[in-house]
Amino acid sequence: MGIVVSVNVGRVRDVEWGPSAIDKRPVAGPVAINELGLDGDEQADRRNHGGPDQAVYAYAREDLDHFEGELGRELRDGRFGENLTLRGVDVNGALLGERWRVGGALLEVRSPRVPCGKFKAWLDERGWVKRFAAEGRPGAYFRVLETGTIGAGDSVEIVDRPDGGVTVAESLRAYYGDRELLRRIVALERRSAKWDAVAEHYGA
């Protein structure tokens, strides 16, 4: 069983590389969550971020610690734009379709975080997109199956783990064109509709 280290939200603001809400900051107290995410949280690019299948982004504190060592700099909770900073749970080893009870909400794993140019600009690290992808620590997007509240200190419990699934880390490789993994993903009952489009793009 894991724990919520912090709950992070951000508002859209104009920066030199365009409007963005990637600057997520920890908030105190329990935060209500609905089908589109946490109260007080926004997305600037609603075509590529947000929506029911990307309502919540979670990242492990252990993975932030790993990148602190790799980059030689402090990475506070929320620095990667995650809504939930978690500890003691394998976010990247979670299976697509896996269901987690987080505080008072029930969440379902849907997809990995795919690094983009704004993420690179925000971190200001040379070659960051390729470097982040190669590490296999993308974190996970979740769909909200049951609304509720989530706060720092809440438990994270895996309540349902489907058989023969694909992990979050593996699914990032699928997104970049691993046809075998894509075929396994499109066979899953609990999958985001975006995977069908990705599989069609690669002819999987």
N, C-alpha and C positions, 0 to 999 in steps of 0.2 A: 504494500500500500504506500502510495506517495503522498505528497503534501503540496499545497499551493503556497509558494514563497511570496508571490505578489500578484495582484490584479492590476493590469496596466491599460490605460485608455489614452486616446489622443484626438485632438481636433485638427481639422484641415487648416493649414497655414501656407502662405506663399513663401517659398525659399528660392534660391538662385537657380535651382534646377527644376522648378515647377511646383505646383500645388501638391502637398503631401500631408498625410497624417501618420507617417511612420514614427514620429517622435512620441512613443507611448511612455507614459509616466505612471508609477505606482499610485494607487488611490487607497485611502483608508476606509475601513468598514466594508460590509457586504455590498456587492453591486448586483443589481438585477440584470438578468440575461433573458433575452427573448429569441425568437427564431432568426433574427438578423444580427444578433450580437449583444455586446454589453452596453448598458446605458452610459451615455456620455462618450461613446467611441464613434469615430467617423472614418470614412474612406474617401480619398480624393478621386481615385480612378475606379469607379464602380464597375467598369467593364472587366477588369482583371482582379479586383479585390472586392471582398464582401459578398453578399448574397447568402442564401441558406446553406450552400455547401462550403462556404468559407466564412462562416459566422464568427468563429473564434480561432485564433492562431495560438498554439502553445509551443513553448520551447523549454528545454531542460536547463536548469541552472548548471548542471554538470557539463553540458555542452558549451555554455557561455564561459565556464571556467577553463575548458579546453582551449577555446579561442583566445582567452586572455593570455595563456601561455604562448600560443602561436604568434599572436600579434604584439605581445609585450605592452599591452595597455589594459586599463580597467574597462570592464563592460558591465554597467549597472543592469539591474533588472529592467526589462522593457527595451533595452538598447537595440535589439534586433527587430523591434516592431511587434513583439509578441504581446498578446493580451494576457496570457497566463504564463508566468514563470513557475516551473514545477521542479520538485526535487524528489528523487527516490522512485521514479517511474521511467521506464525506457520508452521515450516518445518515438524515437526512430525505429525501434523494434516493434512498435504497435502494428497490428494488421489493419488494412483497409476494412472498414465495416465493424471494427472492434468498438465496444461500447463502454464508456467510462462514467461512473458516478462521481461528479466533481462538485463538492458542496451540495447544494440543493438541486442541481441540474443534471440531466442525463445527456451526454454528448456522444456522437459517433464519428470515428475517424474517417475522413473522406479523401484527403490528398496531401502531398508534401508541399512545402513552400518551394516555389521555383524562383531562384534569385533573378533580380532584374536590375536595370540600369539605375533606378532610383535607390535601390538598396546599396549599390556600389557607391553612388554619390553620397549617401548618408554616412556610410562607414569611412569613405575617403581612403580606400585601400586599393592599390594598384592590382589589377587582375582579380578583383574580388569575386566577380560572378563565377568564373571558372574555379577559383580556389574553394569557394563555399560549396559549390556543387560536388567537387571532387572529394570533399571530406566525408560525404555521406551522413551529414548531421543536419537535415533540412528542417526539422520540426514538423508539426502536423496541423492541418486545418481540420476543424470539426463542424459537424452539423448539430444543431440543438434539437434533441428529440423531446425533452421535457424542460420547460422553463423553470426558473427558480432564482436563487441568489448564490453568488460565489464570493468568498473573501479569503484574504491571507490566513493561513493556518488551517484551512479546510482540507479534508482528506481527499485523496484521489484513489478510487477503487475500480479495477477492471471487473466489470460485471458480466461481460459476454465476449468471448473470443472465438470467432468463426474458424472452422477447420480449413486447412489447406489454403490459407490466404497469402497475400503479398504484403510485405512490410512497407512501412513508410519510406525507409531508405531505398528499398528495391524499386518502389514506385517512381522515385525520382529518376532512376536509370531508365525505367519504362518511358517516362516523359521525354527523355532524350533519344528514344528510338530503339530500345531493347524489345524486339518483336515478341520474343517468347514470353517475357513478363507482361507485355500488353495483352497477349492472348489470354493469359491467366486472369488478368484484371477484368477484361470484358466478359469473362465467364462468371464473375462474382455477382451475386444477387444484390448485395449492398455496395453499390459503386456510384460515383458521381457521373452524370451524363457526359461530362467533359471527356471522360476516358474513351467513349465511343468515337468522339471526334479525333482524339489523338491517335487512336488505333487506325482510323480511316486514313489519316494523314500519312502514316507510315506503311499502310497496306498490310497491317497485321490482322 
